[in-house]
Amino acid sequence: MNKKDYLDALAKALDCLSREKRSEILSFYQEAIDDRIEEGMSEEEAVCAMGPVELAAESILGELPVVPRAVAKTRRKSPALLWVLAIAGSPLWIPLAFAFLFAVASVYLCIWLAAACIWLVAAVCMFALPFGLYLAWCGVMTGTFAFALAQAGLGCVLGGVGLLVFNAAFSASRALAVLSQKWIRKAVSPFKHYEADNTCAVAA
């Protein structure tokens, strides 16, 4: 089998994938064959070293995320079966899909509500400083110096706490941003790979 026959057979075996994904895989295999030819193999030897087409196709499909893999394998067996399952199972999978999206959005929202609460505490404490100084000035103007001193002290203390919380809010926001990104990646992992995608393991 020459290179063209091998790639044509592989393209046919991967007809269940999208055109873009299939083109990416075929380019990878074509480059792998060309590399072997450049190393001194004949075209037939290079193709043989890639392994049987069916085995390569199964390996490629096996590396897909869970949901695309199930869809691709069902489509490969029978495109009509995929439509039948999609339509017949719609009363089940549509509510499940909405529930899944709602759960993902809820956790994501909770993560950022936590960040918002920290910033709110920081803002309130920071606001206490000018407000405390204003009350202290009012106390001085009315002759209640003990009240003025207490308000100025309380305002300064809360302002200092606000600065600490403000710094903590920055750190927490960065940590929560990383956490939210990890959560989104985890949530969509059944549908998509985020890692650098080595299309398949090619036999040495």
N, C-alpha and C positions, 0 to 999 in steps of 0.2 A: 504494500500500500504506500503510495507516495504522499507528500505533504498535503496536496490539494484534496485528495480522497479522504484523508484522515480528518482534515478540518471540516470538510463538507459533512462527513458522518457525525462529527461532534456537534456541529450546528444543528443537524436534524435531531440528535438526541436531546439537545437543550432547547428545542423549539418551545418548551413550556415556560421559558424565561422571557423577560422583556428583551426587546431588540438591543437596548443599550448595554444591558448586562451580558447578553450573549456576545456582542461585539467586543466587549472588554475581555471576556474569557478567551475568545478565539485569537485576539491579538497576543494575549499572554502565551498561549500554546504555540502560535506561529513563531514568536520570538524565541521560545524555548527550543523548538526544533532547529531554527536557524543557528542558535548558539552551538548546538551539538554538531551541526554540519561544519561550522567554522572550526570546531575542535578536531575535525578530521573524519567524522563519521560520514557514511554515505546517507543519502536522503532516506532510504528504506530503513537503515539501521537507526537513524535518528527518530523516525516515526515509531519504530518498534520499541525504542527505549521509553517512549511516552506511556506505554501500556495500552491495553484494549480500550476502545472508545467507550463501551458500556461501563467499564470500571471507572474511567475518568469522569463520565457523566454522573455516576452515582456519588463519587467523591465530591464533586462540585456541588451537587444538590444537598449532600449531607452537611456542607459547611454553611448553608443558608440559615438565617434565624428561623425559629420554630414555625411561625405562621407562614412566611413565604415558602418554606420548604414543604409544608403540608399542601399548600395551594399548588405549587409547581408539580409535586408528585401526583396529585390528583388530576391535574390538567394533562400531565404526561400520559397517564393511563387512559383518560377519557375526558376531553373538553366538555362533552355533554353532561357527564357525571358531575363536573364542577358546578355547572349551572343548576343542575337539579338539586344538589346539596345546598347551594347558595339560596335558592328560592324556597325550597322546602324547609330549610333550617332557619329562615329569616325570623320567624316568631321567637326563636331562641337566641340567635346570635345578635340581633339588633338591640334588644334590651340589655344583653350582656355587654355589648360595645358601649352603650350609653352609660351603664353602671361603671365600667372600667374608666371611661373618660372623666366621669364625675369624681371617682375616687382619686385619680391622678391629680385633677385640678384642686380638689379639696386639700390634699397633702401639700401641694405646691403653695396654695394660699395660706395654709397654716404656718408654713416656714417663713413666709414674708410678713405675716401678721406678727410673728414673734419679733422680727427685726423692727417692725413699726412700733411695737410696744416699748422696746428698748430706747428708740429715738424719742418717743413721746416722754418717757421718764427723764431723759437727758434734757429735753426742751423745757419741761416743767421746772426742773431743778435750776437750770440756767436762768429762767425767767424770775425765779425767787430772789436772785441777787438784786436786780434793779428795783423789784417790787419792795423788798425789804428795806433798801436804802430810801425809797420813797416814803415808806411808813416811818422810818427813822427821822426823816426830815420833817414829816408832819408832827411827830412827837416833840421834836426840838421847837417847832413853831408854837406848839400848844403848851410848852413848858413841862411836858412829861418825859423827863430825861431818862428815867429807868426804862420806860417803854421804848424810847428811841434807841437806847443801847441794846436792848434785847432784840429788837427788830433788825438792827444793823448786824448784830452777831449771827442771828439766825439766817439772815440773807447771805452772809459771807460763807457760813457753813454749807448751806444748800447749794450755793454757787460752786464751791469746791467739789461737792459731791457731783454736781452737774458736769464739771470738767472730767471727773473720773468716769462717769457714766458715758459721756460723750466719746471718750477714747475707747471705752468698752463697746460702744455702739458701732464704731468703725470696724473694730476687730470682729465683732459678732456678724456684721453685715458681710464681711469678706468670707467668713466661715459658712454663713448661711447661703451665700451665693454658690460656693463650692458644693454644699449639701444639696441645694436645689438642682444643680446641674447633674449631680450623681443620681438624684431621684428621677429626673427626666430620662437619663440614659438607661436606668434600670427599668423604668416603665415601658420604654419603647424597645428594649432589647429583644422581645419576641418577634419584633417586626423589622429591626434594622441593626446592622453591625456598626459600631463606632470605631473599632480598632482598625488599624491599617490592614487592609484586606488582602492577604495572600490568597489569590483566587483558588488555588488548589495545591496539593502536595504532589509535585512531579517526581516520578521515580528517577533516581540518580542514574 
